[in-house]
Amino acid sequence: MAISLRKISAAVILAAALGRAVYHSAIALQLHGQVRNSRETLEQLEVAARHAQLAAKNAQRRLGQSAALPVAASPQFVPGSDAALGFEITEWLRRVSAIRHAAKDRPELSIPEMRLLTDEDWIQAAQGFSSFTQTVSTDGVETTVDFEPNLATLREKARRAFMAEFSHGLEKYRLDHADALPESFADLAPLLPAIDAAMLARYDIAVEKNRFSAAEKPEAAVDQESLAIFELAHTGKAWREYRDFETPLVRNVREALARYAVASGGAPVSAPEQLAPYLPKPMTSSQLTESYARLPEVFRHDVFQPEP
């Protein structure tokens, strides 16, 4: 199916990431919505980009210039013209393709949750390259980039998507079971069709009467100082959901706080030193104090008690 160059401009799903003021205008937002409504996939955009590239070549011929597209942005294109837009889309999709190849070629920088990413996630990850360290060849054009920041962004998005799947699954389960949590993960699994065994293997899953959590294992993490944590718990008054990232030291203190709450019958902590006997791993007094201060407020002030 042919896609006109003007319709390709609706692919300013690209534009939202390009960071230029013109693309953040109301027109860009309107076009972004059109792309969503028409459900054009990345594959369709790649086909469209080839049409755009041909239009750019034709424009160059009319100007009596070389038919070959330049490797870098060209001032020969009239700003806002079809040729300029076609070149920009082609370059953008080339970067997307390069990042996809990098994810496959460097498995140590990828995680199974990246299977949850959308085409839009990959397009936005191509927003820019911060340094130049690796050379790849895509369609005969060499691009030298450092993919690590882009893949780090994708890993964060992928883990957020993973936690969102748990949130939606638990919400569905509670709606069907009088607001109760599942008794085991097996009860919840049918509501998580997008989650596979490889993803789950990277997390410690805890299922309790008033608390459900999924914590990324440090030994399985690529981002050692940014461990994913999802938790849905009952405070004794209401449900509270938390999903974010934490350092290993903060996790150590958070787990100590949970142990303390059980041992103390839900009594609040008046000083970080009270948690010392409950730490899963030893840490210095200064580490304990600093990490306790970095705990999200909901953990420091919520008192968790079993449901009646």
C-alpha positions in Angstrom: 0.0 0.0 0.0 1.5 3.3 -1.1 1.7 6.0 1.6 2.0 9.6 0.4 4.8 11.7 1.6 2.4 14.1 3.3 0.9 11.2 5.2 4.4 10.1 6.1 4.7 13.4 7.9 2.0 12.1 10.2 4.7 9.7 11.3 5.9 12.5 13.5 5.8 9.9 16.1 9.4 10.6 15.0 8.8 14.3 15.6 7.8 13.9 19.2 11.3 12.5 19.8 13.3 14.8 17.6 13.1 17.6 20.2 12.6 20.5 17.8 10.1 23.1 18.7 8.2 22.8 15.5 7.5 19.2 16.2 6.1 20.0 19.6 3.4 22.2 18.0 -0.3 21.4 18.0 0.0 20.2 14.5 2.6 17.6 15.5 0.3 16.4 18.3 -2.6 16.1 15.9 -0.5 14.1 13.4 0.8 11.9 16.2 -2.8 11.0 17.0 -3.5 10.3 13.3 -0.7 7.8 13.3 -2.1 6.0 16.4 -5.6 6.0 14.9 -4.4 4.5 11.6 -2.2 2.0 13.4 0.7 2.3 11.0 3.4 0.0 12.0 7.1 0.5 11.9 7.3 -1.8 8.9 4.9 0.5 7.0 6.9 3.5 7.9 10.0 1.8 6.5 8.2 1.3 3.2 7.1 4.9 3.3 10.6 6.1 4.0 11.7 4.3 0.8 9.1 6.4 -1.1 10.4 9.5 0.7 14.0 8.6 -0.3 13.0 8.4 -3.9 11.2 11.8 -3.7 14.4 13.2 -2.2 16.5 11.8 -5.1 14.1 13.2 -7.6 14.2 16.6 -5.9 18.0 16.5 -6.1 17.9 15.6 -9.8 15.7 18.6 -10.5 18.3 20.8 -8.8 21.0 19.3 -11.0 22.7 17.7 -8.0 23.9 14.2 -7.3 21.2 11.6 -7.0 22.9 10.0 -4.0 21.5 10.9 -0.6 24.2 12.4 1.7 25.1 10.6 4.9 24.6 13.7 7.0 21.9 16.3 7.1 22.1 18.3 3.9 21.6 22.1 3.6 20.7 21.5 0.0 17.2 20.5 1.0 14.7 23.3 1.4 13.6 23.3 5.0 10.1 21.8 5.3 10.2 20.4 1.8 9.3 16.8 0.9 12.9 16.0 0.2 14.1 17.3 3.6 11.3 15.4 5.3 12.0 12.3 3.4 15.7 12.4 4.2 15.0 13.0 7.9 12.6 10.0 8.2 15.1 7.8 6.3 17.9 8.7 8.7 15.6 8.3 11.7 14.6 4.8 10.7 18.2 3.9 9.9 19.0 4.7 13.5 16.1 2.6 14.8 17.3 -0.3 12.7 20.9 0.1 14.0 19.7 0.1 17.7 17.6 -3.1 17.0 20.7 -4.8 15.6 22.7 -3.6 18.6 20.2 -5.2 21.0 20.7 -8.5 19.2 24.4 -8.3 18.8 25.0 -7.3 22.5 22.9 -9.7 24.6 24.7 -8.6 27.7 22.9 -5.2 27.3 19.5 -6.7 26.7 16.8 -8.2 28.9 13.9 -10.5 28.1 11.4 -7.7 29.1 12.4 -5.8 26.0 10.0 -8.1 24.1 7.3 -5.9 25.7 8.5 -2.8 23.9 6.4 -1.2 21.2 7.6 0.2 17.9 7.1 3.7 19.3 9.5 2.8 22.2 12.2 1.9 19.7 11.6 5.0 17.6 11.9 7.3 20.6 15.1 5.5 21.8 16.7 6.7 18.5 16.4 10.3 19.7 20.1 10.8 19.8 23.5 9.2 20.3 25.7 10.7 23.0 29.1 9.5 21.8 30.7 7.6 19.0 32.3 4.2 19.8 30.9 1.5 17.6 30.5 1.2 13.9 27.6 -0.7 12.3 26.5 -1.0 8.7 22.8 -0.7 7.8 21.7 -0.9 4.2 25.3 -0.3 3.1 25.6 2.9 5.2 28.0 3.0 8.1 26.9 4.7 11.3 29.2 5.0 14.3 27.4 5.3 17.6 27.4 4.4 21.2 24.3 2.3 21.8 24.6 1.9 25.6 22.6 5.0 26.6 19.9 4.0 24.1 19.7 0.4 25.3 19.7 1.6 28.9 16.6 3.7 28.1 15.0 0.8 26.5 15.7 -1.5 29.5 14.1 1.0 31.8 11.0 1.3 29.6 10.8 -2.5 29.3 10.9 -3.0 33.1 8.3 -0.3 33.5 6.1 -2.2 31.0 6.8 -5.4 32.9 5.6 -3.8 36.2 2.5 -2.4 34.4 1.6 -5.9 33.3 1.5 -7.0 37.0 -0.5 -3.9 37.9 -3.1 -4.6 35.3 -3.2 -8.3 36.1 -3.7 -7.7 39.9 -6.4 -5.2 39.2 -8.3 -7.7 37.1 -7.8 -10.4 39.8 -9.1 -8.2 42.6 -12.1 -7.2 40.6 -13.1 -10.9 40.3 -12.2 -11.9 43.8 -13.8 -9.4 46.2 -10.7 -7.2 46.3 -8.4 -10.0 47.5 -4.9 -10.8 46.3 -4.1 -14.2 44.7 -3.0 -16.9 47.1 -0.2 -17.9 44.8 1.5 -16.7 41.6 -0.1 -19.6 39.8 -3.5 -18.0 40.4 -2.4 -14.7 38.8 -0.4 -16.2 35.9 -3.4 -16.6 33.5 -3.9 -12.8 33.7 -0.3 -12.1 32.5 -0.2 -13.5 29.0 2.6 -11.2 27.9 4.9 -12.3 30.8 7.1 -15.4 30.0 9.4 -17.6 32.1 12.6 -15.8 31.0 11.2 -12.5 32.4 10.0 -14.1 35.6 13.4 -15.7 36.2 14.9 -12.3 36.8 12.6 -11.4 39.7 11.8 -12.5 43.2 8.1 -12.9 43.5 6.5 -12.7 47.0 2.8 -13.5 47.5 1.3 -12.8 50.9 -2.2 -12.2 52.3 -1.8 -8.4 52.2 1.2 -7.9 49.9 2.4 -8.8 46.5 5.8 -7.9 45.2 8.1 -8.5 42.3 11.7 -7.4 42.9 14.4 -7.6 40.2 17.3 -9.9 41.4 20.6 -8.1 41.7 22.5 -11.1 40.3 20.3 -11.0 37.1 20.3 -7.2 36.6 22.2 -5.3 33.9 21.6 -2.0 35.7 23.0 -2.9 39.1 22.2 0.5 40.7 18.7 0.6 39.4 16.7 -2.4 40.5 13.1 -2.6 39.5 10.6 -3.0 42.3 6.8 -3.5 42.1 4.7 -3.8 45.2 1.0 -3.8 45.9 0.2 -3.8 49.7 -2.6 -3.1 52.1 -1.9 -0.5 54.8 -4.7 -1.7 57.0 -6.9 1.1 55.5 -6.4 1.0 51.8 -4.4 -0.6 48.9 -1.1 1.1 48.0 0.8 0.4 44.8 4.4 1.2 44.2 6.6 0.7 41.1 10.0 2.3 40.6 13.7 1.6 40.8 16.0 1.4 43.8 19.7 0.9 44.7 20.8 -2.4 46.4 21.4 -0.5 49.7 17.9 1.1 49.6 16.4 -2.4 48.9 18.3 -3.8 51.9 16.8 -1.2 54.2 13.3 -1.6 52.7 13.4 -5.3 53.3 14.6 -4.7 56.9 11.6 -2.4 57.3 9.2 -5.1 56.3 10.8 -7.6 58.7 10.7 -5.0 61.5 7.0 -4.3 60.8 6.2 -8.0 61.3 8.3 -8.3 64.4 6.9 -5.2 66.0 3.3 -5.8 65.1 3.2 -2.8 62.7 4.8 -0.2 65.1 6.4 2.8 63.3 10.1 3.3 63.1 11.4 6.2 65.2 15.1 5.9 64.2 16.9 4.1 61.4 19.0 2.2 64.0 16.0 0.2 64.9 16.3 -1.6 61.6 19.9 -2.8 62.1 19.0 -6.2 63.5 16.6 -6.9 60.6 19.0 -6.1 57.7 19.3 -9.0 55.2 22.9 -7.9 54.6 25.1 -5.9 57.0 25.8 -2.3 56.3 27.4 0.6 58.2 25.5 3.0 60.3 26.0 5.8 57.8 24.8 3.6 54.9 21.7 2.7 57.0 20.9 6.3 57.8 21.5 7.5 54.2 19.6 4.7 52.6 16.7 5.0 55.1 16.4 8.7 54.1 16.3 7.7 50.4 13.4 5.3 51.0 10.2 6.5 49.3 7.9 8.2 51.8 5.2 5.6 51.4 7.6 3.0 52.8 8.8 5.1 55.7 5.3 6.2 56.9 2.9 3.4 55.8 2.3 0.9 58.6 1.4 -2.4 57.0 -0.9 -4.8 58.9 -2.7 -7.9 57.9 -6.3 -7.4 56.6 -8.9 -8.3 59.2 
